[in-house]
């Protein structure tokens, strides 16, 4: 039996669930796996940044936010973020920028 390679969706869902449940160590674990399996996922990178912020790891949060910004750079602002629940690219760009500015102040 051949098991198909994961594209990171299952890991992303598990990570988002853990993030919502406020289980940050589990969220970080799942979201790191999700970003490894799909390094182009802006949703996974942003969620990972949120988890890092929650545990106080500002340098890793900043790195994930910068990567999210890179992934969004080529997408039109009025497009929807792939793998999101209808989140416009521009909305996520603004959220990333807000978090990066907050990190720069601290």
Chimera marker file (.cmm) of the C-alpha trace (Angstrom):
<marker_set name="trace">
<marker id="1" x="0.000" y="0.000" z="0.000" r="1" g="1" b="0" radius="0.5"/>
<marker id="2" x="1.352" y="3.425" z="-0.945" r="1" g="1" b="0" radius="0.5"/>
<marker id="3" x="0.658" y="6.258" z="1.470" r="1" g="1" b="0" radius="0.5"/>
<marker id="4" x="0.435" y="9.604" z="-0.328" r="1" g="1" b="0" radius="0.5"/>
<marker id="5" x="2.844" y="12.303" z="0.750" r="1" g="1" b="0" radius="0.5"/>
<marker id="6" x="1.268" y="14.989" z="2.887" r="1" g="1" b="0" radius="0.5"/>
<marker id="7" x="0.987" y="18.473" z="1.469" r="1" g="1" b="0" radius="0.5"/>
<marker id="8" x="0.701" y="19.957" z="4.928" r="1" g="1" b="0" radius="0.5"/>
<marker id="9" x="-3.077" y="20.412" z="5.054" r="1" g="1" b="0" radius="0.5"/>
<marker id="10" x="-3.629" y="17.881" z="7.847" r="1" g="1" b="0" radius="0.5"/>
<marker id="11" x="-0.795" y="19.377" z="9.863" r="1" g="1" b="0" radius="0.5"/>
<marker id="12" x="-2.150" y="22.882" z="9.255" r="1" g="1" b="0" radius="0.5"/>
<marker id="13" x="-5.622" y="21.903" z="10.429" r="1" g="1" b="0" radius="0.5"/>
<marker id="14" x="-4.219" y="20.210" z="13.549" r="1" g="1" b="0" radius="0.5"/>
<marker id="15" x="-2.062" y="23.271" z="14.255" r="1" g="1" b="0" radius="0.5"/>
<marker id="16" x="-4.952" y="25.695" z="13.827" r="1" g="1" b="0" radius="0.5"/>
<marker id="17" x="-7.096" y="23.566" z="16.118" r="1" g="1" b="0" radius="0.5"/>
<marker id="18" x="-4.351" y="23.511" z="18.765" r="1" g="1" b="0" radius="0.5"/>
<marker id="19" x="-3.876" y="27.281" z="18.393" r="1" g="1" b="0" radius="0.5"/>
<marker id="20" x="-7.607" y="27.830" z="18.884" r="1" g="1" b="0" radius="0.5"/>
<marker id="21" x="-7.556" y="25.503" z="21.912" r="1" g="1" b="0" radius="0.5"/>
<marker id="22" x="-4.654" y="27.581" z="23.301" r="1" g="1" b="0" radius="0.5"/>
<marker id="23" x="-2.322" y="24.582" z="23.369" r="1" g="1" b="0" radius="0.5"/>
<marker id="24" x="0.667" y="26.522" z="22.108" r="1" g="1" b="0" radius="0.5"/>
<marker id="25" x="3.372" y="23.870" z="22.305" r="1" g="1" b="0" radius="0.5"/>
<marker id="26" x="1.226" y="21.488" z="20.273" r="1" g="1" b="0" radius="0.5"/>
<marker id="27" x="0.314" y="24.296" z="17.873" r="1" g="1" b="0" radius="0.5"/>
<marker id="28" x="3.986" y="25.121" z="17.288" r="1" g="1" b="0" radius="0.5"/>
<marker id="29" x="4.791" y="21.447" z="16.648" r="1" g="1" b="0" radius="0.5"/>
<marker id="30" x="1.979" y="20.966" z="14.130" r="1" g="1" b="0" radius="0.5"/>
<marker id="31" x="2.501" y="24.302" z="12.407" r="1" g="1" b="0" radius="0.5"/>
<marker id="32" x="6.242" y="23.751" z="12.036" r="1" g="1" b="0" radius="0.5"/>
<marker id="33" x="5.399" y="20.456" z="10.323" r="1" g="1" b="0" radius="0.5"/>
<marker id="34" x="2.855" y="22.212" z="8.118" r="1" g="1" b="0" radius="0.5"/>
<marker id="35" x="5.390" y="24.838" z="7.008" r="1" g="1" b="0" radius="0.5"/>
<marker id="36" x="7.955" y="22.114" z="6.336" r="1" g="1" b="0" radius="0.5"/>
<marker id="37" x="5.531" y="20.128" z="4.191" r="1" g="1" b="0" radius="0.5"/>
<marker id="38" x="4.230" y="23.200" z="2.369" r="1" g="1" b="0" radius="0.5"/>
<marker id="39" x="6.728" y="26.058" z="2.612" r="1" g="1" b="0" radius="0.5"/>
<marker id="40" x="4.476" y="28.182" z="0.345" r="1" g="1" b="0" radius="0.5"/>
<marker id="41" x="1.573" y="28.274" z="2.815" r="1" g="1" b="0" radius="0.5"/>
<marker id="42" x="1.082" y="31.838" z="4.013" r="1" g="1" b="0" radius="0.5"/>
<marker id="43" x="-1.682" y="30.628" z="6.338" r="1" g="1" b="0" radius="0.5"/>
<marker id="44" x="0.649" y="28.136" z="8.035" r="1" g="1" b="0" radius="0.5"/>
<marker id="45" x="3.448" y="30.707" z="8.351" r="1" g="1" b="0" radius="0.5"/>
<marker id="46" x="1.129" y="33.323" z="9.833" r="1" g="1" b="0" radius="0.5"/>
<marker id="47" x="-0.419" y="30.824" z="12.249" r="1" g="1" b="0" radius="0.5"/>
<marker id="48" x="3.072" y="29.730" z="13.287" r="1" g="1" b="0" radius="0.5"/>
<marker id="49" x="3.975" y="33.362" z="13.922" r="1" g="1" b="0" radius="0.5"/>
<marker id="50" x="0.889" y="33.727" z="16.129" r="1" g="1" b="0" radius="0.5"/>
<marker id="51" x="1.836" y="30.626" z="18.113" r="1" g="1" b="0" radius="0.5"/>
<marker id="52" x="5.381" y="31.914" z="18.588" r="1" g="1" b="0" radius="0.5"/>
<marker id="53" x="4.016" y="35.270" z="19.746" r="1" g="1" b="0" radius="0.5"/>
<marker id="54" x="1.823" y="33.501" z="22.282" r="1" g="1" b="0" radius="0.5"/>
<marker id="55" x="4.786" y="31.666" z="23.800" r="1" g="1" b="0" radius="0.5"/>
<marker id="56" x="6.945" y="34.792" z="23.763" r="1" g="1" b="0" radius="0.5"/>
<marker id="57" x="9.430" y="33.715" z="21.076" r="1" g="1" b="0" radius="0.5"/>
<marker id="58" x="9.649" y="37.057" z="19.314" r="1" g="1" b="0" radius="0.5"/>
<marker id="59" x="12.595" y="36.269" z="17.040" r="1" g="1" b="0" radius="0.5"/>
<marker id="60" x="10.920" y="33.173" z="15.578" r="1" g="1" b="0" radius="0.5"/>
<marker id="61" x="7.616" y="35.025" z="15.327" r="1" g="1" b="0" radius="0.5"/>
<marker id="62" x="9.334" y="37.794" z="13.394" r="1" g="1" b="0" radius="0.5"/>
<marker id="63" x="10.974" y="35.284" z="11.038" r="1" g="1" b="0" radius="0.5"/>
<marker id="64" x="7.616" y="33.618" z="10.351" r="1" g="1" b="0" radius="0.5"/>
<marker id="65" x="5.980" y="36.999" z="9.764" r="1" g="1" b="0" radius="0.5"/>
<marker id="66" x="8.717" y="38.034" z="7.321" r="1" g="1" b="0" radius="0.5"/>
<marker id="67" x="8.261" y="34.739" z="5.474" r="1" g="1" b="0" radius="0.5"/>
<marker id="68" x="4.495" y="35.313" z="5.373" r="1" g="1" b="0" radius="0.5"/>
<marker id="69" x="5.087" y="38.763" z="3.900" r="1" g="1" b="0" radius="0.5"/>
<marker id="70" x="7.350" y="37.245" z="1.218" r="1" g="1" b="0" radius="0.5"/>
<marker id="71" x="4.736" y="34.658" z="0.314" r="1" g="1" b="0" radius="0.5"/>
<marker id="72" x="2.049" y="37.325" z="-0.027" r="1" g="1" b="0" radius="0.5"/>
<marker id="73" x="4.229" y="39.711" z="-2.049" r="1" g="1" b="0" radius="0.5"/>
<marker id="74" x="3.429" y="38.144" z="-5.422" r="1" g="1" b="0" radius="0.5"/>
<marker id="75" x="-0.325" y="37.882" z="-4.875" r="1" g="1" b="0" radius="0.5"/>
<marker id="76" x="-2.782" y="40.614" z="-5.881" r="1" g="1" b="0" radius="0.5"/>
<marker id="77" x="-4.267" y="42.435" z="-2.892" r="1" g="1" b="0" radius="0.5"/>
<marker id="78" x="-7.841" y="41.663" z="-3.857" r="1" g="1" b="0" radius="0.5"/>
<marker id="79" x="-7.173" y="37.918" z="-4.229" r="1" g="1" b="0" radius="0.5"/>
<marker id="80" x="-8.007" y="35.466" z="-1.476" r="1" g="1" b="0" radius="0.5"/>
<marker id="81" x="-5.198" y="33.888" z="0.525" r="1" g="1" b="0" radius="0.5"/>
<marker id="82" x="-4.856" y="30.251" z="-0.583" r="1" g="1" b="0" radius="0.5"/>
<marker id="83" x="-6.021" y="27.780" z="2.133" r="1" g="1" b="0" radius="0.5"/>
<marker id="84" x="-7.825" y="30.539" z="4.026" r="1" g="1" b="0" radius="0.5"/>
<marker id="85" x="-11.498" y="30.911" z="4.764" r="1" g="1" b="0" radius="0.5"/>
<marker id="86" x="-11.915" y="33.741" z="2.257" r="1" g="1" b="0" radius="0.5"/>
<marker id="87" x="-9.317" y="36.088" z="3.754" r="1" g="1" b="0" radius="0.5"/>
<marker id="88" x="-8.243" y="38.781" z="1.281" r="1" g="1" b="0" radius="0.5"/>
<marker id="89" x="-4.488" y="39.002" z="0.695" r="1" g="1" b="0" radius="0.5"/>
<marker id="90" x="-4.466" y="42.685" z="1.625" r="1" g="1" b="0" radius="0.5"/>
<marker id="91" x="-6.096" y="41.939" z="4.984" r="1" g="1" b="0" radius="0.5"/>
<marker id="92" x="-3.411" y="39.398" z="5.865" r="1" g="1" b="0" radius="0.5"/>
<marker id="93" x="-0.689" y="41.786" z="4.629" r="1" g="1" b="0" radius="0.5"/>
<marker id="94" x="-1.981" y="44.445" z="7.009" r="1" g="1" b="0" radius="0.5"/>
<marker id="95" x="-2.102" y="41.975" z="9.922" r="1" g="1" b="0" radius="0.5"/>
<marker id="96" x="1.489" y="40.920" z="9.216" r="1" g="1" b="0" radius="0.5"/>
<marker id="97" x="2.617" y="44.546" z="9.070" r="1" g="1" b="0" radius="0.5"/>
<marker id="98" x="0.842" y="45.359" z="12.342" r="1" g="1" b="0" radius="0.5"/>
<marker id="99" x="2.570" y="42.461" z="14.105" r="1" g="1" b="0" radius="0.5"/>
<marker id="100" x="5.975" y="43.366" z="12.652" r="1" g="1" b="0" radius="0.5"/>
<marker id="101" x="5.586" y="46.982" z="13.768" r="1" g="1" b="0" radius="0.5"/>
<marker id="102" x="4.617" y="45.841" z="17.279" r="1" g="1" b="0" radius="0.5"/>
<marker id="103" x="7.694" y="43.624" z="17.441" r="1" g="1" b="0" radius="0.5"/>
<marker id="104" x="9.935" y="46.500" z="16.337" r="1" g="1" b="0" radius="0.5"/>
<marker id="105" x="8.654" y="48.651" z="19.194" r="1" g="1" b="0" radius="0.5"/>
<marker id="106" x="9.267" y="46.053" z="21.910" r="1" g="1" b="0" radius="0.5"/>
<link id1="1" id2="2" r="1" g="1" b="0" radius="0.2"/>
<link id1="2" id2="3" r="1" g="1" b="0" radius="0.2"/>
<link id1="3" id2="4" r="1" g="1" b="0" radius="0.2"/>
<link id1="4" id2="5" r="1" g="1" b="0" radius="0.2"/>
<link id1="5" id2="6" r="1" g="1" b="0" radius="0.2"/>
<link id1="6" id2="7" r="1" g="1" b="0" radius="0.2"/>
<link id1="7" id2="8" r="1" g="1" b="0" radius="0.2"/>
<link id1="8" id2="9" r="1" g="1" b="0" radius="0.2"/>
<link id1="9" id2="10" r="1" g="1" b="0" radius="0.2"/>
<link id1="10" id2="11" r="1" g="1" b="0" radius="0.2"/>
<link id1="11" id2="12" r="1" g="1" b="0" radius="0.2"/>
<link id1="12" id2="13" r="1" g="1" b="0" radius="0.2"/>
<link id1="13" id2="14" r="1" g="1" b="0" radius="0.2"/>
<link id1="14" id2="15" r="1" g="1" b="0" radius="0.2"/>
<link id1="15" id2="16" r="1" g="1" b="0" radius="0.2"/>
<link id1="16" id2="17" r="1" g="1" b="0" radius="0.2"/>
<link id1="17" id2="18" r="1" g="1" b="0" radius="0.2"/>
<link id1="18" id2="19" r="1" g="1" b="0" radius="0.2"/>
<link id1="19" id2="20" r="1" g="1" b="0" radius="0.2"/>
<link id1="20" id2="21" r="1" g="1" b="0" radius="0.2"/>
<link id1="21" id2="22" r="1" g="1" b="0" radius="0.2"/>
<link id1="22" id2="23" r="1" g="1" b="0" radius="0.2"/>
<link id1="23" id2="24" r="1" g="1" b="0" radius="0.2"/>
<link id1="24" id2="25" r="1" g="1" b="0" radius="0.2"/>
<link id1="25" id2="26" r="1" g="1" b="0" radius="0.2"/>
<link id1="26" id2="27" r="1" g="1" b="0" radius="0.2"/>
<link id1="27" id2="28" r="1" g="1" b="0" radius="0.2"/>
<link id1="28" id2="29" r="1" g="1" b="0" radius="0.2"/>
<link id1="29" id2="30" r="1" g="1" b="0" radius="0.2"/>
<link id1="30" id2="31" r="1" g="1" b="0" radius="0.2"/>
<link id1="31" id2="32" r="1" g="1" b="0" radius="0.2"/>
<link id1="32" id2="33" r="1" g="1" b="0" radius="0.2"/>
<link id1="33" id2="34" r="1" g="1" b="0" radius="0.2"/>
<link id1="34" id2="35" r="1" g="1" b="0" radius="0.2"/>
<link id1="35" id2="36" r="1" g="1" b="0" radius="0.2"/>
<link id1="36" id2="37" r="1" g="1" b="0" radius="0.2"/>
<link id1="37" id2="38" r="1" g="1" b="0" radius="0.2"/>
<link id1="38" id2="39" r="1" g="1" b="0" radius="0.2"/>
<link id1="39" id2="40" r="1" g="1" b="0" radius="0.2"/>
<link id1="40" id2="41" r="1" g="1" b="0" radius="0.2"/>
<link id1="41" id2="42" r="1" g="1" b="0" radius="0.2"/>
<link id1="42" id2="43" r="1" g="1" b="0" radius="0.2"/>
<link id1="43" id2="44" r="1" g="1" b="0" radius="0.2"/>
<link id1="44" id2="45" r="1" g="1" b="0" radius="0.2"/>
<link id1="45" id2="46" r="1" g="1" b="0" radius="0.2"/>
<link id1="46" id2="47" r="1" g="1" b="0" radius="0.2"/>
<link id1="47" id2="48" r="1" g="1" b="0" radius="0.2"/>
<link id1="48" id2="49" r="1" g="1" b="0" radius="0.2"/>
<link id1="49" id2="50" r="1" g="1" b="0" radius="0.2"/>
<link id1="50" id2="51" r="1" g="1" b="0" radius="0.2"/>
<link id1="51" id2="52" r="1" g="1" b="0" radius="0.2"/>
<link id1="52" id2="53" r="1" g="1" b="0" radius="0.2"/>
<link id1="53" id2="54" r="1" g="1" b="0" radius="0.2"/>
<link id1="54" id2="55" r="1" g="1" b="0" radius="0.2"/>
<link id1="55" id2="56" r="1" g="1" b="0" radius="0.2"/>
<link id1="56" id2="57" r="1" g="1" b="0" radius="0.2"/>
<link id1="57" id2="58" r="1" g="1" b="0" radius="0.2"/>
<link id1="58" id2="59" r="1" g="1" b="0" radius="0.2"/>
<link id1="59" id2="60" r="1" g="1" b="0" radius="0.2"/>
<link id1="60" id2="61" r="1" g="1" b="0" radius="0.2"/>
<link id1="61" id2="62" r="1" g="1" b="0" radius="0.2"/>
<link id1="62" id2="63" r="1" g="1" b="0" radius="0.2"/>
<link id1="63" id2="64" r="1" g="1" b="0" radius="0.2"/>
<link id1="64" id2="65" r="1" g="1" b="0" radius="0.2"/>
<link id1="65" id2="66" r="1" g="1" b="0" radius="0.2"/>
<link id1="66" id2="67" r="1" g="1" b="0" radius="0.2"/>
<link id1="67" id2="68" r="1" g="1" b="0" radius="0.2"/>
<link id1="68" id2="69" r="1" g="1" b="0" radius="0.2"/>
<link id1="69" id2="70" r="1" g="1" b="0" radius="0.2"/>
<link id1="70" id2="71" r="1" g="1" b="0" radius="0.2"/>
<link id1="71" id2="72" r="1" g="1" b="0" radius="0.2"/>
<link id1="72" id2="73" r="1" g="1" b="0" radius="0.2"/>
<link id1="73" id2="74" r="1" g="1" b="0" radius="0.2"/>
<link id1="74" id2="75" r="1" g="1" b="0" radius="0.2"/>
<link id1="75" id2="76" r="1" g="1" b="0" radius="0.2"/>
<link id1="76" id2="77" r="1" g="1" b="0" radius="0.2"/>
<link id1="77" id2="78" r="1" g="1" b="0" radius="0.2"/>
<link id1="78" id2="79" r="1" g="1" b="0" radius="0.2"/>
<link id1="79" id2="80" r="1" g="1" b="0" radius="0.2"/>
<link id1="80" id2="81" r="1" g="1" b="0" radius="0.2"/>
<link id1="81" id2="82" r="1" g="1" b="0" radius="0.2"/>
<link id1="82" id2="83" r="1" g="1" b="0" radius="0.2"/>
<link id1="83" id2="84" r="1" g="1" b="0" radius="0.2"/>
<link id1="84" id2="85" r="1" g="1" b="0" radius="0.2"/>
<link id1="85" id2="86" r="1" g="1" b="0" radius="0.2"/>
<link id1="86" id2="87" r="1" g="1" b="0" radius="0.2"/>
<link id1="87" id2="88" r="1" g="1" b="0" radius="0.2"/>
<link id1="88" id2="89" r="1" g="1" b="0" radius="0.2"/>
<link id1="89" id2="90" r="1" g="1" b="0" radius="0.2"/>
<link id1="90" id2="91" r="1" g="1" b="0" radius="0.2"/>
<link id1="91" id2="92" r="1" g="1" b="0" radius="0.2"/>
<link id1="92" id2="93" r="1" g="1" b="0" radius="0.2"/>
<link id1="93" id2="94" r="1" g="1" b="0" radius="0.2"/>
<link id1="94" id2="95" r="1" g="1" b="0" radius="0.2"/>
<link id1="95" id2="96" r="1" g="1" b="0" radius="0.2"/>
<link id1="96" id2="97" r="1" g="1" b="0" radius="0.2"/>
<link id1="97" id2="98" r="1" g="1" b="0" radius="0.2"/>
<link id1="98" id2="99" r="1" g="1" b="0" radius="0.2"/>
<link id1="99" id2="100" r="1" g="1" b="0" radius="0.2"/>
<link id1="100" id2="101" r="1" g="1" b="0" radius="0.2"/>
<link id1="101" id2="102" r="1" g="1" b="0" radius="0.2"/>
<link id1="102" id2="103" r="1" g="1" b="0" radius="0.2"/>
<link id1="103" id2="104" r="1" g="1" b="0" radius="0.2"/>
<link id1="104" id2="105" r="1" g="1" b="0" radius="0.2"/>
<link id1="105" id2="106" r="1" g="1" b="0" radius="0.2"/>
</marker_set>
